[in-house]
């Protein structure tokens, strides 16, 4: 039996990353999923996907600590060896955190945290993992609709996400010699626990956002997760350096 293709998904234990992992595994793609502190949630995901018949492995990673990336990359290499896989086929930079603070009150520490998690991590973690990423592989960065439209209080978060969209184009250009295609996925408002679950749990916020979306509702995790196997597939093999927004038509 041939080894399935393997994706690494950061932030796989919850929210969008969990949905991405579920849909990838059910599409026959093995997943190395990372978690920060929610080991129980990561272990439950591994158990849930056991019937999919592909390897699903949880590894701890703090994307806010770039000093740990070389050791993590060595662990990925060892995990691939255990799975009998020669390399990673896909790399999905999903892990993230947010802050909500007015521009005038945002601190340097908060800015640094957003840059570390949302820009330095996909920059430096990709560097660390390039030796185990296949020629012809795919990288999918994750941005936010807030890099296109504005929401008061998200200046630092959105600026870091805007930077990762620029990074995507440079990665696409410079990694093309290895036929590695790099694109950026841009979710709009999604009902998850991100940001304390504001979009999901506050009915007034949910309704206000839904009113700005052409399809009349906020998204759910599967609206994003279900698209990831398609984006990584050969069907989108000519997409490179492409911004793919999935927002239901938000703030058009």
Secondary structure, 3 states (H helix, E strand, C coil): CCCCCEEEECCCCCHHHHHHHHHHHHCCCEEEEEECCCHHHHHHHHHHCHHHCCCEEEEECCCCCHHHHHHHHHHHHHHHHHHCCCCEEEEEECCCCCCCCCHHHCCHHHHHHHHHHHHHHHHHHHHHHHHHEEEEEEEEEEEEHHHCCCCCCCHHHHHHHHHHHHHHHHHHHHCHHHCCEEEEEEECCECCCHHHHHHHHCHHHHHHHHCCECCCCCECHHHHHHHHHHHHCHHHCCCCCCEEEECCCECC
